[in-house]
Amino acid sequence: MVDQKTLMPIIALLFLTLNLFGQDFVDPKKILSQLQNKFKNQSVDNIDHIVRRMGNKKISLEAYVSLEADWLQLKSILKHINEYPKWVLPRINERSPGDKFFIQFASITPAQNLIDTLDVEVFLSLPALKIPIRRLFYFELLPQSDDNTLTMRMTALASTDSAVKDLSGYAHFFKNPKNPSQIWVYLDVYVILTHWLVYESLPERLLAREVGDRLRIIIENYQNYENTKGTKSP
């Protein structure tokens, strides 16, 4: 008889196989060309993103990011998914004095009995609304034929009682071929909400500001964490 610890990861992976057919995969070579055009002659951290409300309670995020980082350390750090909370969470809900995030992170912890899966708790703090959301997210580093490219896929595991009906996306990482200390990232994520009330309470302008500010915090957190790891690429 298969015990529960063995069965749960199998069920999770079967769900992922079925669920990910709905998320288009973009050829990393095409993305690299876009990033080269967008960030040419730029050597500083930069974020260019757009949030779209697609209708039918679906929201998409597309982001182009340039950051100073070490390529070999990035690849090593991204492999250790259970350690993500160490560098993602610091200051994650902090904004300038008198301002606040409407989407607040409560906790991020490794999921029990599931490999490469994080248990994420957030809540929406909107006028007249405070909605808790808890989902399990599975992270997968995809095989690459190019040592200067890395792709991660993220998917929300099934849930019957969450305000987030579905969430899936990709993060593509590239080493700048002309600057070894610069990394480019392309994010392609969508979320489908369960309730129209929540969807209508999240206009594009609010979401774009929240996403941009959060990406800046996460980039700074990552850079600080990388600096604590010591060894740099030659």
LUMRO-232640 format. One record per residue (C-alpha): residue in one letter; x, y, z negated. Coordinates in steps of 0.5 Angstrom, whole numbers, padded with zeros to 4 digits, always signed. Last residue first. Example, Ala and Ser with C-alpha at 12.3 -4.5 7.8 and 13.67 -1.06 7.14 Angstrom:
REM residues 2
S+0027-0002-0014
A+0025-0009-0016
END
This chain:
REM residues 234
P+0069+0069+0024
S+0063+0068+0020
K+0062+0071+0013
T+0063+0068+0007
G+0060+0071+0001
K+0053+0069-0001
T+0051+0075-0005
N+0051+0079+0001
E+0046+0074+0005
Y+0041+0076-0001
N+0042+0083+0000
Q+0041+0083+0007
Y+0035+0078+0006
N+0032+0083+0001
E+0033+0089+0006
I+0030+0085+0012
I+0024+0083+0007
I+0023+0090+0005
R+0023+0093+0012
L+0018+0088+0014
R+0013+0089+0009
D+0013+0097+0011
G+0012+0095+0018
V+0006+0090+0016
E+0003+0095+0012
R+0003+0100+0017
A+0000+0096+0022
L-0005+0093+0018
L-0008+0100+0016
R-0008+0102+0023
E-0011+0096+0026
P-0017+0096+0021
L-0018+0091+0016
S-0024+0092+0012
E-0028+0089+0019
Y-0024+0083+0018
V-0026+0082+0011
L-0033+0083+0012
W-0033+0078+0018
H-0031+0072+0014
T-0026+0067+0015
L-0020+0070+0018
I-0016+0068+0024
V-0009+0070+0024
Y-0004+0070+0029
V+0004+0071+0029
D+0009+0072+0035
L+0015+0075+0032
Y+0022+0077+0036
V+0028+0077+0032
W+0035+0080+0034
I+0041+0079+0030
Q+0047+0084+0030
S+0054+0082+0027
P+0056+0079+0033
N+0055+0085+0037
K+0055+0084+0045
P+0052+0077+0045
N+0047+0079+0040
K+0045+0073+0036
F+0038+0071+0037
F+0032+0069+0032
H+0025+0067+0035
A+0020+0067+0030
Y+0014+0063+0032
G+0006+0063+0029
S+0000+0060+0026
L-0005+0062+0021
D-0012+0059+0021
K-0019+0060+0017
V-0016+0066+0012
A-0021+0067+0007
S-0020+0060+0004
D-0025+0055+0002
T-0024+0049+0007
S-0016+0049+0008
A-0012+0046+0013
L-0004+0047+0013
A-0002+0054+0015
T+0003+0054+0021
M+0010+0057+0021
R+0015+0055+0027
M+0022+0057+0027
T+0026+0058+0033
L+0034+0059+0033
T+0039+0062+0039
N+0046+0063+0039
D+0048+0055+0039
D+0044+0054+0045
S+0040+0047+0046
Q+0036+0049+0040
P+0031+0044+0036
L+0026+0047+0032
L+0026+0050+0025
E+0019+0048+0022
F+0016+0052+0016
Y+0009+0049+0013
F+0005+0054+0010
L+0000+0052+0004
R-0005+0057+0003
R-0008+0062-0003
I-0012+0068-0002
P-0016+0072-0007
I-0021+0077-0005
K-0021+0084-0009
L-0026+0088-0005
A-0030+0095-0007
P-0025+0099-0004
L-0019+0094-0002
S-0014+0090-0006
L-0013+0083-0001
F-0010+0078-0005
V-0004+0073-0004
E-0002+0066-0006
V+0003+0063-0002
D+0005+0055-0003
L+0011+0054+0001
T+0012+0048+0005
D+0019+0045+0008
I+0017+0038+0005
L+0010+0037+0002
N+0010+0033-0005
Q+0009+0040-0009
A+0009+0046-0005
P+0015+0051-0006
T+0013+0057-0009
I+0011+0064-0007
S+0007+0068-0012
A+0002+0074-0013
F+0003+0078-0006
Q-0001+0084-0005
I-0005+0086+0001
F-0007+0093+0000
F+0000+0095-0001
K+0000+0101-0006
D+0002+0109-0006
G+0003+0114-0011
P+0010+0113-0012
S+0013+0109-0005
R+0012+0102-0004
E+0013+0096-0008
N+0009+0089-0007
I+0015+0085-0004
R+0020+0089-0009
P+0024+0082-0010
L+0020+0076-0007
V+0023+0074+0000
W+0030+0073-0003
K+0029+0068-0008
P+0022+0066-0006
Y+0026+0063+0001
E+0029+0058-0003
N+0025+0052-0002
I+0026+0054+0006
H+0033+0052+0006
K+0035+0052+0013
L+0033+0059+0014
I+0039+0061+0009
S+0044+0056+0014
K+0042+0059+0020
L+0043+0066+0017
Q+0049+0065+0014
L+0052+0063+0021
W+0049+0069+0025
D+0051+0074+0020
A+0047+0080+0019
E+0045+0087+0021
L+0038+0088+0024
S+0034+0088+0030
V+0027+0087+0030
Y+0021+0086+0035
A+0014+0085+0033
E+0008+0082+0035
L+0002+0081+0030
S-0005+0078+0032
I-0011+0079+0029
K-0017+0074+0030
K-0024+0075+0027
N-0028+0074+0033
G-0025+0080+0036
M-0017+0081+0038
R-0015+0086+0033
R-0008+0088+0035
V-0002+0089+0031
I+0004+0092+0034
H+0011+0092+0032
D+0018+0095+0033
I+0023+0095+0028
N+0030+0097+0028
D+0036+0096+0024
V+0042+0100+0027
S+0047+0098+0033
Q+0043+0101+0039
N+0046+0101+0046
K+0041+0096+0048
F+0035+0095+0043
K+0029+0094+0048
N+0032+0092+0054
Q+0036+0086+0050
L+0030+0084+0046
Q+0026+0083+0053
S+0031+0079+0056
L+0032+0075+0050
I+0024+0074+0050
K+0025+0071+0057
K+0030+0066+0055
P+0026+0064+0048
D+0021+0061+0053
V+0014+0063+0049
F+0010+0058+0046
D+0003+0059+0046
Q-0001+0057+0040
G-0007+0053+0040
F-0004+0046+0041
L-0001+0048+0034
N-0007+0045+0030
L-0007+0038+0033
T+0001+0037+0031
L+0000+0041+0025
F-0005+0036+0022
L-0002+0030+0024
L+0004+0033+0020
A+0000+0035+0014
I-0003+0028+0014
I+0004+0024+0014
P+0007+0029+0008
M+0001+0027+0004
L+0002+0019+0005
T+0009+0018+0002
K+0007+0022-0004
Q+0000+0019-0005
D+0003+0011-0004
V+0003+0007+0002
M+0000+0000+0000
END
